[in-house]
Amino acid sequence: QVQLVESGGGLVQAGDSLRLSCAASGCTASIYALAWFRQAPGKEREFVSGILWSGANTYYADFVKGRFTISKDNAKNTVYLQMNNLKPADTAVYYCAVQFAANQNFGSWGQGTQVTVSS
């Protein structure tokens, strides 16, 4: 079992930056990949970015390419999402979740962290 705790959200202005953290605990050796998702009010949850637990590959949704960077601190079992040049459209609750094998559904969802970008 894996537990995930997100942090780092907040209220910022358009063009500002934030760094989200997702700290993993428990059976972290069983993780295959970790991803960030977000859900805005009235919208479905959508994939933002992901990273293989080995760190070998990273993935981004088109709408964040060039603005967001995902990275991992192996010693802390923590994955970061550096978000630059934030836009009001990035306003959402951001969640992290894990896969335990390729092509499996993501699970072990964290509680989420709110990101609000004002214009």
C-alpha positions as CSV (number, residue, x, y, z in Angstrom):
1,Q,0.0,0.0,0.0
2,V,1.2,3.5,-0.8
3,Q,0.1,6.8,0.7
4,L,0.4,10.1,-1.2
5,V,0.4,13.6,0.3
6,E,0.3,16.6,-2.0
7,S,1.4,20.1,-0.9
8,G,2.4,23.4,-2.4
9,G,-0.8,24.8,-3.8
10,G,-1.9,28.4,-3.3
11,L,-3.2,31.6,-4.8
12,V,-1.0,33.3,-7.4
13,Q,-1.3,35.7,-10.2
14,A,-1.0,34.9,-13.9
15,G,2.6,34.5,-14.9
16,D,3.7,33.4,-11.4
17,S,5.2,30.0,-10.5
18,L,4.4,27.3,-8.0
19,R,6.0,24.0,-7.1
20,L,3.8,21.2,-6.0
21,S,5.1,18.2,-4.0
22,C,3.8,14.7,-3.8
23,A,5.4,12.7,-1.0
24,A,5.0,8.9,-1.2
25,S,5.2,6.5,1.8
26,G,4.6,2.9,2.4
27,C,5.5,0.3,-0.2
28,T,7.1,2.7,-2.6
29,A,9.3,0.0,-4.1
30,S,6.2,-1.3,-5.8
31,I,5.5,1.9,-7.7
32,Y,5.8,1.8,-11.5
33,A,4.9,5.4,-12.2
34,L,3.5,8.5,-10.5
35,A,1.4,11.2,-12.2
36,W,-0.2,14.5,-11.6
37,F,-3.8,15.1,-12.5
38,R,-6.1,18.1,-12.1
39,Q,-9.7,18.8,-11.8
40,A,-11.3,22.2,-12.3
41,P,-14.8,23.0,-11.1
42,G,-17.4,21.4,-13.5
43,K,-14.8,19.6,-15.5
44,E,-13.5,16.1,-15.6
45,R,-10.2,15.2,-14.1
46,E,-7.3,15.3,-16.6
47,F,-3.8,14.1,-16.8
48,V,-1.1,16.8,-16.4
49,S,2.3,15.1,-16.1
50,G,3.8,11.7,-15.2
51,I,7.2,10.2,-14.4
52,L,8.3,6.6,-14.2
53,W,9.4,5.8,-10.7
54,S,12.8,4.9,-12.1
55,G,13.0,8.5,-13.4
56,A,13.8,7.2,-16.9
57,N,10.8,8.9,-18.6
58,T,8.6,11.9,-18.2
59,Y,5.3,12.7,-19.8
60,Y,3.3,15.9,-20.2
61,A,0.0,17.0,-21.5
62,D,0.2,19.3,-24.4
63,F,-1.3,22.2,-22.5
64,V,1.6,22.3,-20.0
65,K,4.6,21.5,-22.3
66,G,7.2,24.1,-21.9
67,R,5.7,25.5,-18.7
68,F,5.6,22.6,-16.2
69,T,8.5,20.3,-15.2
70,I,8.1,17.0,-13.3
71,S,11.0,15.7,-11.3
72,K,11.7,13.2,-8.5
73,D,13.9,13.2,-5.4
74,N,14.7,9.5,-4.8
75,A,16.0,10.1,-1.3
76,K,12.7,11.7,-0.2
77,N,10.4,9.5,-2.4
78,T,8.9,12.8,-3.5
79,V,7.8,14.0,-6.9
80,Y,7.7,17.6,-7.7
81,L,5.7,19.6,-10.3
82,Q,7.3,22.9,-11.1
83,M,4.7,25.1,-12.7
84,N,5.9,28.3,-14.4
85,N,4.0,31.0,-16.3
86,L,0.7,29.9,-14.7
87,K,-2.5,30.9,-16.4
88,P,-6.0,31.3,-15.0
89,A,-6.9,28.1,-16.9
90,D,-4.5,26.2,-14.7
91,T,-6.8,26.8,-11.7
92,A,-7.8,23.4,-10.3
93,V,-7.3,20.9,-7.6
94,Y,-4.1,19.0,-8.3
95,Y,-3.9,15.3,-7.3
96,C,-1.1,12.8,-7.6
97,A,-1.6,9.1,-8.0
98,V,0.5,6.0,-8.8
99,Q,0.5,3.0,-11.1
100,F,1.9,-0.3,-9.9
101,A,2.4,-1.7,-13.4
102,A,2.2,-0.3,-16.9
103,N,-1.3,-0.1,-18.4
104,Q,-2.9,-0.3,-14.9
105,N,-5.3,2.3,-13.7
106,F,-3.9,5.0,-11.4
107,G,-4.7,4.7,-7.7
108,S,-3.8,5.6,-4.2
109,W,-5.0,9.1,-4.8
110,G,-3.8,11.9,-2.5
111,Q,-6.2,14.5,-1.0
112,G,-5.3,17.1,-3.6
113,T,-3.9,20.6,-3.3
114,Q,-5.8,23.7,-4.6
115,V,-4.1,25.9,-7.2
116,T,-5.8,29.2,-8.0
117,V,-4.4,31.6,-10.6
118,S,-5.9,35.1,-10.8
119,S,-5.8,37.2,-13.9
